[in-house]
């Protein structure tokens, strides 16, 4: 067996070098887009933070309390601005990052594969923002209302001339919310990210169905286990509030059923196409297993 010549070695390594060069180019564009978006968000982190504090301010306003958060540590405000810039920069630059990922992967796919993968690339960020909006407008108000319900005593200072001003300190110890800016931001981001990821369920299962990794029949068979898992997720991801847990369970389980419907439609479309082409073959093994 003769050894490979230097020209043959160079020819075989050329595609790998080209792929690495293309990957480096796409990564550079993605990092630049993220950096620019992060710096842009850093200049307007105050309005973004004010937007994120609207749920807690609304919950406090319903109780007649002023909306105020405190800085526990001297550097806490700076790290809050950095955290907001990081999250906002990623959200703002995600379309460019996704486009660069698509441009790197697309040349290695067939036309039919590109047409199949592209809708999922569009649906994924759309479903994430839908889940984040659901957490912001529905779950966070309920969660903060629940948490603030553990306050007690005078939630606002009593006027000096009040008849009960001297007796109030002896009546009960006051428990009043004085939240840390960083702790509040971390809790809010966790809720938003958790629900944004939960709303990826139809995209993930439908993509797996498209690849032939799962089927509608298999998803139906494990439905009972999915219900238990969703109940556990609702208990962990939400506060111990029955209403919040029920809402999360209904939404995520509804997404699971939507996933079954989408996978089933995809299977029927594939079967109809193969039957029209004369390529459909009944799987006798699966029919025998189903009969058992």
Secondary structure, 3 states (H helix, E strand, C coil): CCCCCHHHHHHHHHHHHHHHHHHHHHHHHHHHHHHHHHHHHHHCHHHHHHHHCHHHHHHHHHCCCCCCCECCCCCHHHHHHHHHHHHHHHHHHHHHHHHHHHHHHHCCCCHHHHHHHHHHHHHHHHHHHHHHHHHHHHHHHHHHHHHHCCCECCCCCCCCCCCCHHHHHHHCCCECCCCEHHHHHHHHHHHHHHHHHHCCHHHHHHHHHHCCCCCHHHHHHCHHHHHHHHHHHHHHHCCCCHHHHHHHHHHHHHHHHHHHHHHHHHHHHHHHHHHHHCCCCCCHHHHHHHHC
